[in-house]
Amino acid sequence: MWADRKLRRGVLLALATSAGGAFGAQPSEPPPVLAPASTINRSPQEAGADADIRPRRRLVKWNEYEGPISTLRFGFGFLLDFSSYIQDDDNKRQVGPLDADVGVRDARLLFRGRFQTKRPLSWTIGYMYDLADDEWRFRQTGIQIGVPELKGNLFIGRTKEGYSMVKLMTGYHPWTMERSPGLDAFVPILADGLKWMGYFEEPRVFFSLGAFGDELAEDEAFATYDYQFVSRVGWLPIASEEDKVVWHVAAMGRAGRPDEGNIRFRSRPEDSLAPFFVETPQIRANLAGTVGAETYYRKGSWLFGGEVGWQNADPKAGGDYWFGAGDAVIAWLITGETRAYNARGGYFEAISPDRTVLEGGPGAWEAVLHMSYIDLDDGDIAGGKLWRLTSMMNWHLTDNVRFELGYAYGILDRFDIVGTTHFFQSRLQLTL
């Protein structure tokens, strides 16, 4: 099994290397001068646009097609992670010795398009290779119907629930390599059902309402609820294209019945190659819910923000459990770019360098300081507490290639032991 896994990693690494070589080819003629990038995107949304944001520069032309029935855009994503660790003896007792490792975090194919109809109607298909199970699985897949009369869109299919901006953003676009432990522990990555998304331009208010069930996803790892209802409402007190300023505030909530009346909360320490650091036992519960709030302020090349959240579980035996988590971030684009914000969706988009390395420029360099916290201890549940402080440098060589380098210090309080870990991580990211 280990040999087969190593072979798969080698094949995917070779794919990444060959793709990187293609990206590194020099253009035969000077690149066109691009118009300044908009810092606030208010354009109508299409299905899958949050997972496959069209880059400013077209690396190739063959992946987009304008047909008589529908448009078609093909894309892919590939993430390769490297991690090593320095643990104290107490942390080794908590989670076991950790060895340096390399592994494919994600490999996916993306297809989406817009039907040539009078009413806005778009579709998306996401197909991802699951390394752990050696299987290809459908990810964000469905259709989206625009209802401009009601200032919104209805998505039908498999999608993000809509809880939390960072959870809504595709994993390729945030400032850190991984989402905070609280989001991973409390909120499933996907769900099957209906989601209504609305935006009122003059008051600058966005919202989403979702209803989801697990009838078609019973065997999927993300199907931790039989059904759930999710909402998020946000407001932009400031949204100035001229000053490149956005202030985003939002509140969100979700509630549902745990899958077959059982639920467990757990998370890795913002490292895809590490084991779970915090984890509760299975909790017999009739109902579970999450509430939270978030705020982000972006001015030019600077970004500040964070979120807090609380998870509740209502045990069948009576009583009540509450767990908490949160994070905060400071990010600075040293090369002067501004991270674009999608006003209709209520999330930040990918960074586009002003001058890529293929154009003789430095690409975009982003310095990040991130703090996260999760507490899975309450009553007779001792899932552990984890703090992590991360410093990172992201290098966006082009719109399609990103390299990340990070160091983090983690403190784990579990099993009546307090252990510490130094994390040394890097990631290669390729997209089309």
Backbone torsions as a table, in degrees:
resi	resn	phi	psi	omega
1	MET	NA	-43.3	-179.9
2	TRP	-62.2	-39.8	-179.8
3	ALA	-65.6	-41.9	179.0
4	ASP	-62.8	-40.4	-179.9
5	ARG	-65.4	-41.7	179.2
6	LYS	-63.7	-38.2	178.8
7	LEU	-64.3	-44.0	178.6
8	ARG	-60.2	-42.0	178.9
9	ARG	-63.6	-38.6	-179.5
10	GLY	-65.1	-41.1	179.0
11	VAL	-62.7	-46.4	-179.4
12	LEU	-67.8	-34.3	176.4
13	LEU	-65.1	-40.1	177.1
14	ALA	-63.2	-38.3	176.8
15	LEU	-61.4	-44.2	179.5
16	ALA	-64.0	-39.7	-178.9
17	THR	-65.2	-43.9	179.8
18	SER	-66.1	-39.0	177.2
19	ALA	-64.4	-40.0	178.6
20	GLY	-63.2	-35.7	177.5
21	GLY	-64.9	-38.9	178.0
22	ALA	-64.5	-39.4	-179.8
23	PHE	-67.2	-28.3	-176.0
24	GLY	-83.7	-4.3	179.7
25	ALA	-65.8	139.0	-178.3
26	GLN	-78.9	140.3	179.0
27	PRO	-67.6	149.2	-176.8
28	SER	-81.0	-14.9	179.0
29	GLU	-142.0	159.1	-178.2
30	PRO	-57.2	138.4	-180.0
31	PRO	-67.9	150.6	178.7
32	PRO	-67.2	152.7	176.8
33	VAL	-79.7	122.6	-176.8
34	LEU	-89.2	147.5	173.2
35	ALA	-68.2	151.0	178.1
36	PRO	-55.0	137.3	-178.7
37	ALA	-70.2	138.6	174.7
38	SER	-69.3	139.2	-179.7
39	THR	-94.7	-11.4	175.9
40	ILE	-132.8	113.6	-177.4
41	ASN	-93.4	114.7	178.7
42	ARG	-113.5	14.3	-177.3
43	SER	-71.1	153.7	178.1
44	PRO	-57.5	143.3	-177.0
45	GLN	-90.5	150.0	174.5
46	GLU	-119.9	163.4	178.6
47	ALA	-59.0	130.2	176.4
48	GLY	80.1	2.2	-176.8
49	ALA	-64.8	-31.5	179.6
50	ASP	-70.7	-26.3	-179.9
51	ALA	-93.5	-16.3	-175.7
52	ASP	-143.1	74.0	-179.4
53	ILE	-76.1	124.9	-178.1
54	ARG	-66.1	124.4	-178.5
55	PRO	-69.0	158.3	179.5
56	ARG	-64.3	-37.1	-177.8
57	ARG	-105.6	133.9	177.5
58	ARG	-88.5	111.6	179.2
59	LEU	-67.3	-41.1	178.1
60	VAL	-137.0	167.3	179.7
61	LYS	-110.4	-17.0	-172.9
62	TRP	-72.9	-12.2	-174.7
63	ASN	-90.4	4.0	177.0
64	GLU	-128.7	139.1	-174.7
65	TYR	-140.4	133.4	177.1
66	GLU	-105.3	98.3	-176.2
67	GLY	-99.3	169.6	-179.4
68	PRO	-70.7	-24.8	-179.3
69	ILE	-102.8	-40.7	-177.2
70	SER	-152.9	152.4	167.8
71	THR	-80.9	166.2	178.2
72	LEU	-146.0	130.1	170.9
73	ARG	-126.5	129.1	176.6
74	PHE	-107.9	135.5	176.0
75	GLY	-143.8	171.2	174.8
76	PHE	-147.7	162.3	175.7
77	GLY	-136.9	146.9	-179.0
78	PHE	-148.4	127.3	178.1
79	LEU	-125.0	128.9	177.2
80	LEU	-122.4	121.1	-175.0
81	ASP	-107.5	146.3	174.4
82	PHE	-128.3	133.8	179.5
83	SER	-143.4	143.9	169.6
84	SER	-142.7	164.4	-168.7
85	TYR	-144.0	153.2	165.6
86	ILE	-127.2	115.9	-177.2
87	GLN	-112.6	148.8	167.8
88	ASP	-84.1	172.9	-175.8
89	ASP	-63.7	-35.1	-179.4
90	ASP	-66.6	-39.4	178.3
91	ASN	-66.9	-35.5	176.8
92	LYS	-63.2	-35.3	177.3
93	ARG	-69.3	-30.3	-177.6
94	GLN	-77.2	-47.6	-172.5
95	VAL	-122.1	-2.0	-176.9
96	GLY	87.6	163.1	178.9
97	PRO	-65.9	138.5	179.7
98	LEU	-109.5	128.8	179.3
99	ASP	-102.0	152.0	174.4
100	ALA	-58.7	143.9	-174.8
101	ASP	-151.0	160.7	174.0
102	VAL	-136.1	139.6	-178.4
103	GLY	-164.1	156.9	177.5
104	VAL	-78.5	118.3	179.4
105	ARG	-79.9	-36.8	-173.7
106	ASP	-162.4	139.8	171.9
107	ALA	-145.3	117.9	-173.7
108	ARG	-142.6	153.6	172.8
109	LEU	-110.4	139.4	-175.8
110	LEU	-127.5	131.8	176.2
111	PHE	-131.9	133.1	174.9
112	ARG	-154.8	160.9	-179.4
113	GLY	-166.8	177.9	-178.8
114	ARG	-128.5	123.9	178.0
115	PHE	-69.4	146.3	-179.3
116	GLN	-84.1	65.6	-178.6
117	THR	-119.2	160.9	179.8
118	LYS	-65.3	-45.4	176.4
119	ARG	-81.2	135.6	178.4
120	PRO	-56.8	121.0	-178.8
121	LEU	-143.6	116.4	-176.4
122	SER	-131.2	166.7	-176.4
123	TRP	-143.5	159.8	178.9
124	THR	-150.8	147.4	175.0
125	ILE	-136.3	125.8	174.3
126	GLY	-117.5	130.6	-176.7
127	TYR	-131.5	114.1	-171.1
128	MET	-118.7	142.2	175.1
129	TYR	-86.5	121.4	178.4
130	ASP	-94.6	103.9	-175.4
131	LEU	-64.4	-37.6	-176.5
132	ALA	-61.4	-41.0	-177.7
133	ASP	-102.0	-1.5	-179.3
134	ASP	55.4	48.0	-178.8
135	GLU	-140.7	153.7	170.9
136	TRP	-94.1	135.5	-176.8
137	ARG	-132.2	146.5	174.6
138	PHE	-74.2	134.7	175.3
139	ARG	-112.2	-130.8	-174.2
140	GLN	-62.2	109.9	-174.2
141	THR	-144.3	129.1	178.1
142	GLY	164.4	-168.0	178.6
143	ILE	-123.0	153.4	179.0
144	GLN	-128.3	129.2	-178.0
145	ILE	-109.3	120.9	177.9
146	GLY	-80.7	135.2	177.3
147	VAL	-127.6	74.8	-176.0
148	PRO	-61.1	-24.9	178.2
149	GLU	-61.0	-28.3	-179.4
150	LEU	-110.7	13.8	176.7
151	LYS	59.5	38.6	-177.8
152	GLY	-158.6	-174.2	-179.4
153	ASN	-140.1	146.1	176.1
154	LEU	-113.5	121.6	175.7
155	PHE	-102.4	135.0	179.1
156	ILE	-124.2	118.5	179.0
157	GLY	142.7	-149.0	-179.1
158	ARG	-99.0	124.4	-174.1
159	THR	-157.8	178.6	171.8
160	LYS	-71.1	143.1	179.9
161	GLU	-59.7	-37.5	-176.2
162	GLY	107.8	-3.0	176.8
163	TYR	-80.0	122.6	175.2
164	SER	78.8	132.1	178.4
165	MET	-62.2	-46.2	-176.6
166	VAL	-67.2	-35.2	176.3
167	LYS	-69.2	-33.0	179.3
168	LEU	-70.5	-37.3	179.6
169	MET	-64.6	142.6	174.3
170	THR	-62.6	149.0	-175.8
171	GLY	-63.2	-7.9	179.6
172	TYR	-84.9	-13.1	-168.3
173	HIS	-109.4	-23.8	-179.5
174	PRO	-64.8	173.0	-175.4
175	TRP	-77.6	-23.8	178.9
176	THR	-105.7	166.2	179.8
177	MET	-68.7	-40.3	-177.5
178	GLU	-127.9	157.0	174.5
179	ARG	-71.0	164.6	-177.7
180	SER	-65.9	152.8	-178.6
181	PRO	-56.5	-34.8	-179.8
182	GLY	-62.4	-42.5	178.7
183	LEU	-65.3	-39.4	179.5
184	ASP	-69.3	-34.3	-177.6
185	ALA	-77.4	-37.4	-169.8
186	PHE	-96.9	-28.8	-168.3
187	VAL	-122.1	120.3	176.3
188	PRO	-59.8	149.7	-176.9
189	ILE	-71.8	-29.8	-178.5
190	LEU	-143.6	168.9	174.6
191	ALA	-159.5	156.1	178.3
192	ASP	-104.4	129.0	178.1
193	GLY	160.9	-143.5	-177.0
194	LEU	-118.7	140.7	175.5
195	LYS	-140.3	124.1	176.2
196	TRP	-99.6	130.0	-179.7
197	MET	-124.1	126.5	-176.9
198	GLY	-129.1	157.7	178.8
199	TYR	-150.2	127.2	175.8
200	PHE	-110.2	113.6	-167.3
201	GLU	-69.9	-42.1	-174.6
202	GLU	-68.9	-45.6	175.1
203	PRO	-81.9	-5.7	179.9
204	ARG	58.3	51.7	179.5
205	VAL	-114.5	131.8	175.8
206	PHE	-123.5	154.1	180.0
207	PHE	-158.6	161.6	173.1
208	SER	-145.2	146.6	176.9
209	LEU	-132.9	130.4	-177.2
210	GLY	-134.6	147.3	173.7
211	ALA	-132.3	126.3	-170.7
212	PHE	-136.8	152.9	176.5
213	GLY	-141.9	167.9	-174.7
214	ASP	-109.6	20.5	-176.9
215	GLU	-57.9	-37.4	-178.4
216	LEU	-99.6	-2.3	-173.6
217	ALA	-127.8	24.6	-175.1
218	GLU	-55.2	-34.1	-176.5
219	ASP	-92.8	0.0	179.2
220	GLU	-81.3	144.6	-179.1
221	ALA	-63.3	-28.9	-177.5
222	PHE	-78.2	-10.7	-175.6
223	ALA	-82.9	71.8	-178.7
224	THR	-93.8	0.6	178.0
225	TYR	-129.3	144.7	170.6
226	ASP	-68.7	-39.7	174.2
227	TYR	-157.6	156.2	176.2
228	GLN	-154.2	154.1	177.3
229	PHE	-122.5	134.0	-171.3
230	VAL	-134.0	141.0	176.2
231	SER	-141.4	153.6	175.8
232	ARG	-151.5	131.6	179.7
233	VAL	-131.0	130.7	-178.4
234	GLY	-137.9	164.2	-177.2
235	TRP	-143.2	144.8	175.7
236	LEU	-108.5	93.4	176.9
237	PRO	-58.7	-32.4	177.2
238	ILE	-132.5	134.4	175.3
239	ALA	-152.5	88.0	-175.1
240	SER	-117.4	112.8	175.6
241	GLU	-67.3	-39.9	-177.6
242	GLU	-62.0	-43.6	-178.4
243	ASP	-92.5	-2.0	-178.4
244	LYS	57.0	42.6	-177.6
245	VAL	-119.5	132.7	173.0
246	VAL	-136.6	133.1	170.9
247	TRP	-121.4	118.7	-174.2
248	HIS	-113.4	128.1	172.7
249	VAL	-132.9	141.3	-178.8
250	ALA	-155.6	154.5	173.3
251	ALA	-126.5	147.3	-176.1
252	MET	-145.7	157.2	178.2
253	GLY	-155.4	156.7	179.0
254	ARG	-152.3	149.1	178.3
255	ALA	-152.3	145.4	179.9
256	GLY	-170.8	178.6	177.6
257	ARG	-98.4	121.4	178.8
258	PRO	-57.3	148.6	-177.0
259	ASP	-56.6	117.8	-179.2
260	GLU	53.8	29.2	175.6
261	GLY	75.4	17.9	179.4
262	ASN	-132.5	143.0	177.3
263	ILE	-149.7	148.2	177.8
264	ARG	-136.7	139.9	178.9
265	PHE	-113.2	129.8	-179.5
266	ARG	-158.3	160.2	-178.9
267	SER	-157.3	148.2	169.0
268	ARG	-81.5	165.8	-175.5
269	PRO	-87.9	51.4	-176.9
270	GLU	59.7	37.6	-178.8
271	ASP	-147.1	114.9	-174.9
272	SER	-67.5	-20.5	-176.3
273	LEU	-96.8	-3.5	-179.9
274	ALA	-92.7	158.7	174.9
275	PRO	-76.3	178.1	175.4
276	PHE	-69.4	128.4	179.1
277	PHE	-92.1	-37.2	178.4
278	VAL	-121.1	140.3	-175.1
279	GLU	-165.7	130.5	174.2
280	THR	-91.3	161.8	167.8
281	PRO	-72.6	172.8	173.6
282	GLN	-62.6	132.8	179.8
283	ILE	-112.6	123.8	175.5
284	ARG	-76.3	112.6	-172.5
285	ALA	-141.9	140.0	175.3
286	ASN	-81.8	-29.5	-173.3
287	LEU	-148.2	143.9	174.7
288	ALA	-142.3	145.6	-177.9
289	GLY	-150.1	159.9	-179.3
290	THR	-133.0	137.4	173.7
291	VAL	-131.1	148.7	-178.9
292	GLY	-165.2	173.0	177.5
293	ALA	-145.5	153.0	-178.2
294	GLU	-145.4	151.3	173.1
295	THR	-149.7	139.9	179.3
296	TYR	-140.2	139.0	178.8
297	TYR	-126.7	121.8	178.8
298	ARG	-119.9	126.0	174.8
299	LYS	-130.5	107.4	-178.0
300	GLY	61.0	-122.8	-176.4
301	SER	-88.0	0.8	-179.3
302	TRP	-104.3	144.1	177.2
303	LEU	-137.9	130.4	176.6
304	PHE	-129.5	144.6	176.3
305	GLY	168.3	-173.5	178.9
306	GLY	168.3	-176.8	179.2
307	GLU	-152.5	160.4	174.9
308	VAL	-129.7	153.8	179.9
309	GLY	-155.0	151.6	178.2
310	TRP	-130.7	136.3	-179.3
311	GLN	-112.7	131.1	179.7
312	ASN	-114.7	144.1	171.4
313	ALA	-134.5	131.6	-177.2
314	ASP	-104.3	94.8	-175.0
315	PRO	-63.8	147.5	178.3
316	LYS	-66.8	-26.5	-179.1
317	ALA	-80.3	0.5	-178.8
318	GLY	100.6	167.7	-178.2
319	GLY	90.5	-166.4	-176.1
320	ASP	-160.4	133.9	176.1
321	TYR	-112.0	138.9	174.5
322	TRP	-130.3	129.4	176.1
323	PHE	-122.3	153.6	-175.9
324	GLY	-132.3	158.8	179.0
325	ALA	-161.9	163.9	177.1
326	GLY	-174.4	170.6	176.8
327	ASP	-157.4	163.4	177.0
328	ALA	-145.8	148.5	-176.0
329	VAL	-141.5	145.9	166.9
330	ILE	-126.0	125.4	179.6
331	ALA	-131.1	139.8	-178.6
332	TRP	-134.1	121.6	175.1
333	LEU	-85.0	99.5	-172.3
334	ILE	-60.9	-33.4	-177.0
335	THR	-84.0	1.6	169.8
336	GLY	97.4	-2.2	178.9
337	GLU	-68.0	166.7	174.9
338	THR	-122.0	127.1	178.6
339	ARG	-71.6	121.5	-176.9
340	ALA	-67.8	149.5	-180.0
341	TYR	-119.8	134.1	178.3
342	ASN	-95.5	106.8	-173.8
343	ALA	-69.3	-38.7	-178.4
344	ARG	-69.8	-35.9	-179.3
345	GLY	-90.6	-19.3	-179.7
346	GLY	72.1	45.9	179.4
347	TYR	-154.2	162.8	176.6
348	PHE	-90.0	149.1	-177.7
349	GLU	-101.2	-177.3	179.9
350	ALA	-69.3	156.4	177.4
351	ILE	-84.3	135.0	175.7
352	SER	-115.3	117.2	-178.6
353	PRO	-62.2	145.0	173.6
354	ASP	-65.4	-41.5	176.4
355	ARG	-136.7	115.1	-179.0
356	THR	-77.0	168.2	177.7
357	VAL	-67.2	-25.3	177.4
358	LEU	-72.6	-19.0	178.2
359	GLU	-99.8	12.1	-179.9
360	GLY	83.0	10.8	-179.2
361	GLY	-99.9	-176.2	-178.7
362	PRO	-88.0	-4.5	-168.0
363	GLY	74.9	-164.4	177.3
364	ALA	-112.1	130.4	179.5
365	TRP	-113.0	128.0	-177.0
366	GLU	-125.7	122.1	175.4
367	ALA	-96.8	135.5	-173.4
368	VAL	-132.7	136.5	169.5
369	LEU	-125.2	123.5	-172.0
370	HIS	-135.0	136.3	177.2
371	MET	-124.5	133.4	178.3
372	SER	-135.2	158.1	-176.2
373	TYR	-151.9	140.8	173.1
374	ILE	-144.3	141.6	-179.2
375	ASP	-130.1	109.6	179.1
376	LEU	-108.8	29.2	175.8
377	ASP	-106.6	127.4	172.6
378	ASP	-165.1	131.4	-179.7
379	GLY	58.4	-127.5	179.8
380	ASP	-89.5	7.6	176.8
381	ILE	-95.5	123.7	-179.8
382	ALA	-124.3	76.4	-179.9
383	GLY	-85.1	-15.4	176.8
384	GLY	106.7	162.0	175.1
385	LYS	-122.3	140.6	-179.2
386	LEU	-136.4	129.0	170.2
387	TRP	-114.9	141.8	176.8
388	ARG	-143.6	130.7	175.1
389	LEU	-114.1	123.5	-173.1
390	THR	-122.4	133.7	168.9
391	SER	-116.6	136.5	-173.1
392	MET	-141.8	157.1	168.5
393	MET	-131.0	122.9	177.4
394	ASN	-107.0	129.1	178.2
395	TRP	-115.0	109.5	177.5
396	HIS	-92.7	95.2	-176.9
397	LEU	-65.6	-42.2	177.4
398	THR	-143.0	-172.8	173.5
399	ASP	-69.3	-12.1	-173.0
400	ASN	-117.6	-10.0	-175.9
401	VAL	-129.3	130.5	179.8
402	ARG	-138.6	137.8	175.2
403	PHE	-123.0	134.8	-176.7
404	GLU	-123.6	140.1	178.9
405	LEU	-135.6	128.2	-175.0
406	GLY	-144.7	152.9	171.5
407	TYR	-128.5	139.1	179.6
408	ALA	-141.4	153.4	176.6
409	TYR	-122.2	123.3	-177.5
410	GLY	-118.6	144.5	176.0
411	ILE	-122.8	121.3	-179.1
412	LEU	-114.0	124.6	176.6
413	ASP	-111.1	102.5	-176.6
414	ARG	-157.4	149.3	-179.0
415	PHE	59.1	34.2	-178.5
416	ASP	59.0	30.0	178.9
417	ILE	-133.1	143.2	173.6
418	VAL	-114.2	112.9	-178.2
419	GLY	-117.2	158.9	-179.1
420	THR	-126.6	151.0	-179.6
421	THR	-139.2	136.2	168.8
422	HIS	-100.3	125.4	-179.8
423	PHE	-107.0	131.5	174.4
424	PHE	-121.4	111.9	-171.2
425	GLN	-131.1	151.1	171.2
426	SER	-147.6	159.8	-178.3
427	ARG	-148.1	138.4	170.3
428	LEU	-106.3	128.3	-177.0
429	GLN	-125.5	128.4	177.2
430	LEU	-125.6	135.0	177.7
431	THR	-140.4	160.2	174.5
432	LEU	-136.2	NA	NA
